[in-house]
Amino acid sequence: MGLNENVHFAASESPRDVVRRQYLASAAGDLEALRATMAPDVEWTEMAGFPLAGTYRTPEGVTSNVMEVLGRDWDGWTAHDDAYVVDGENVVVLARYTATHRGTGKHLAVRVAHHFIVRGGLIVRFEQFVDTALVAEAARAD
């Protein structure tokens, strides 16, 4: 692969590439790069029953209310993007969360599905699907 091809991938606005950059930025803890994948009016929905349940708007709102809180409450919180299903602007990612809760010391390993809508090279909508009971169990002290 030549240098121009690498630059092209980095700048790619394909929905899959945009979502992949989001996961890479998240794994690296690079909140600025993470915000750069989101539209200014992004709607980011964490599932009912999840500790951060709700819909957050703006890239700054998402990172401060979701990623920074996960980093505070969980050690090594990582979303592992295992498989992608792409249909136009829709990207569904079958993934896993792994982490250890800082308060309980319990390890979490749970399967998740994420649905992204990408337009114009930016994530405009995100919805999380996860077994919230497993997350709650890891966060609950015995």
Secondary structure, 3 states (H helix, E strand, C coil): CCHHHHHHHHHCCCHHHHHHHHHHHHHHCCHHHHHCCEEEEEEEEECCCCCCCEEEECHHHHHHHHHHHHHHHEEEEEEEEEEEEEECCEEEEEEEEEEEECCCCCEEEEEEEEEEEEECCEEEEEEEEECHHHHHHHHCCC
